[in-house]
Amino acid sequence: MIAQIHNIGEIHGTIRGIIPEIALFATTCVVMVLGLSPSLPVRRLCAPVTALGLAIAGVLAVTTTPETLGGTLPWLPQYAKAIIAVVGLLLVPLAVGTVDRTEEHLVAQGKIEFNPLRTNRAEFWAFFLFSLTGLMLCASARDLIWLFLALELTSLPTYIMVTISGQNPLSAPRSNEAGVKYFFLGAMSAAMFLFGFALLYGATGTTSLPDMAAIFAQRGVDPLAMIGMLLAVVGVSYKIAAVPLHFYTPDVYEGAASPVSAFLAFVPKAAGFLSIILLVSTMGWHFLPGESAVDGVIHATEEGFSLPPLLRLTLWVMAALTMTVGNVLAVLQNNVKRILAYSSIAHSGYMLVGVIAGPGESITTNGLGAVLFYLLVYGVSNIGAFAVLASLERRVGPSGEPAEIETVDDLRGLCYTHPVLGWTMVLSALSLLGFPPLLGFLGKLPLFTAAISKGEIPLVIVLGLNSAIAAFYYLRLVAVPLLDSPDPTAAPAARTPFASRVLAGFVSAAGVLVLILVANSIMRASSKAGLYRGPEAAIVETDGEHAAAQPPDAAH
Amino acid sequence: MTLLLLAILTPLAVAAVVSLGPANRAKDIATAGMFGSLLFALLAAFRYDWTRSGDFQLAGSLEWLPALGLNISIGVDSVAMLLILLTALLGPICSIASYTAITERVRTYYAWLLILQAAMIGVFAARDLILFYICFEFTLIPMWVLINLFGSTNRKAAATKFFLYTFTGSLIALAGLVYVAWFNATGVPAGSFPGAGEWTFDIAALQAAAASMPASTQAWVLLALLAGFAVKVPLFPVHTWLPLAHTEAPTAGSVILAGVLLKLGTYGIYRFALPFAPAAVVEYSTLIGVLCVVGILYAGLICWVQTDVKKLVAYSSVSHLGFCVLGLVALNVTGVTGSVLYMINHGLSTGALFLLIGMIYERYHTRSMKELGGLAAKMPIWATFMVFFAMASVALPGLNGFISEFLCLIGAFQADSSWALRPGPTPGATPGGLGPWFGLFAGMGMIVGAMYLLYMVGHIVWGPLIEPHAHHAHGGHGEASHAHEAHAPALPRDLNAREIGVLLPLAALCVVLGIYPTPILRVLETPADQLVVDVRSAAGLAPAGPAVEAANESQPQAAQLAEVNR
């Protein structure tokens, strides 16, 4: 019962569901050509056009995404695509100037001719957009094969982005090493979750996620399917940098240029979480018989509303270990990028708590909504920290190659030497720590409430203790820029010529402050995106008879 | 609500002005901001109807995150109002007291001082759990910066320890508070009181809901809340951050730390731990009482062997706040009233002691009792104040410390269920987990308190004159600091008008509260009584008792006398 395209109407419906992706893809094509133009002003259009494409895709995501694509999480795509577009828009100014800097410098001096074969700009921005397209496709996935392809479309460009981000003799070996490491481990994880997908197909005879959900609901979960699910979830956990597949994170983040690290901290992570939510929702929350769907939405307090025990245990252990490993190891680091890498691991652990809590009706009980909100919170806060690193550089080596700052000592007295960047770092670190009343706190609060409302008290305590451990290293990132005096012996770090990176940091820091005022509507949207519908309702939907279990507000 | 909001927002707005304005005017602007906040707090106090002191007045609510059940709602009862007044009063005092002590990074200093002021007032004014938590946590950052930048030698370690201790504790407390909110959302039938059965962080609703929580759950909630608040108080054995933080903090930081920040812990116990886990508090009051008494005696004995004057006063805070918590867990009107009064009195007298020690430190650059002695000969005005506030802190009858300490002790003494077994009338006795032994041992703490404070006063105020620069072992250091001081505006030997002006209001209040505490006791009695009745009835204490108890204690004075043995 592989999901087949039954008729023209369904093709039409599918295409209607991926209009933002189509817009992004079209932009990709344009950018690929623009970046090869011999005229510098035209080449420079790459970033603005990328931003324009993302903005259009964001608007399209909100306006055109139908809520009738079916599946157990029918409201997920719209919200997910909107936040992908927003965070993507923040990543664009940050990524300006990542590649071709030396090349363009020499061209501008007239020392070499512009040679389209030797530049990376077009590729970089095209891969940037490809990856985001893949991410959006993950959100629309209703089928295992689609999901696999979308995950790979998200990941493959990032391997290349990591590798080409090292642009001078100093950073190129590191980024090459990071790229290779990232690629091979990524391939291994892909093999793992693909094997898991195959087992799921073997167990259910379908690749359609809604069909699978219905089969699990009717027949229960057999061991083969469970093994497949566990392999798939663990394999996908590579994308979110969760234990046990977290080892690459610090090395890759350290080796890649900061803008690319920031990209890695959001895009694959979001893809991973969307996939995990979609996969788990086939098996979870309805596996015991006897529940009933009211308005198509299964209510959180009903009996039998949870994950299969083995899946829950796996996720539980993953969440607890991921938080703890990430936070404990981050304390030991001295390199800001490694700190942020380990903190990225820890944040995945926090978000897994929301997945374990599962869906609910309101943001306070909806763990999935909390995860989706936290993705935005994490994306916005994290970009600020990386933007600070990306905005400052030192001249090192005999030829004075620019090198990004990366150690904690490089941040000393930043609030005095570069106030905007210093305060960006302070606010981002405090927000990542979850310090009230900043955005990070509002992100953690729904995770807290959702987990408590599902009785996951031990997990909440692990989360609380981990936030306390996190204070050790985030506090350093606050103290060093804010309280220390600039190091008089070291040469001061200079700003990179790319002012837009500072802008990205500023917007992120402002977002950390301003979004707390408008968080209510975002929370409502994320909570709606995390609403879960029972498999019966979902299957009716995919068969094209979608009148039955429609909630009243679903636009059709 | 407007006045309270203004009292909170004025320091915040002025902090922005200070950090952007000229550095040489920063202290004046900051002081003006502090006075502005004090003015609004006073206006709020005038608007407050003290005859209805148990009600939350000047209340109001702004919608913030209704999806999470989160609102900016504020309001004060008499306890919160008095603590706000204490905070608002200490604000300008701290600002003025720092004029000569802080010469570098003045804008940073005063800006954070103002932000701290806003956060502290916010804690007391909050009627929403998360708003409370936000303000509670937010006091950490300014204090952390103040200690870290303006403290003495070991300041970084002290600041970090302070931050991590309190942050960890309050995260666990947050889990407990959120749990209560969840219980309210799911565990109580909707409509039984405003806010029941829905997600809200409204303190009144949660308080009503918590009463119906199972006792075993309450024990966990109490544990979680105490993890946050006991660290802040600090209660033995989680007090170890305090001496370090106090010793290293700048003078104003110590004053605020002792005067207000520690009260956030006792206020948290008063406002949340007791009403959110009534049955558990009743069950574990003996245990908490034991911790208090151990803390009182242990910290008192540590004080006795201190040579660093500031550390001595810091440890004395641990000892004194033991009385405060002891009064709270006595769970009778006497104890709770005394405890709240103690919060205010301790803020006045210990705050003043830290100011006095800061003044000495500014002159001699030492706080060691080995290098200081007989200063009465050189600084008579300083010596007068020192003796006065030490007496207030020792709880000399006639000064403010006495009445509150005495009430806490009486409360603990009376709070014993075994009184009921004794034949004959036992006036004032209430059922509870403490009793005469607690009164006795805590009373010994008063004696220890008198010993170490009088010993300290005897040494550095009277005794043979010792001044650091005459001390050979530290001669070089003394010279260096004097050479350094030559650039700074030289302070006169004895206190100047500014310093006297800083101390006088505190001294006046100490006398007023010592001689005539009745008005304050009267306004504190109503909320204390409400709390006791709520806790008792929620805990289902003594099947026949509660009704009689509640009826009796609603006329507190009468109840104290008319309580008869059952």
Interface residues (C-beta under 8 A of the other chain):
Chain A: T301 S362 I363 T364 T365 L430 F435 P436 P437 F441 L442 L445 P446 F448 T449 I452 S453 I457 V460 I461 G464 L465 S467 A468 A471 F472 L475 A479 L482 L483 L517 A519 N520 M523 R524 S527
Chain B: W64 L65 P66 A67 L68 G69 I130 Y133 I134 E137 F138 I141 W144 V145 N148 L149 K156 T160 F163 L164 F167 T168 L171 I172 L174 A175 V178 Y179 A181 W182 A185 T186 W199
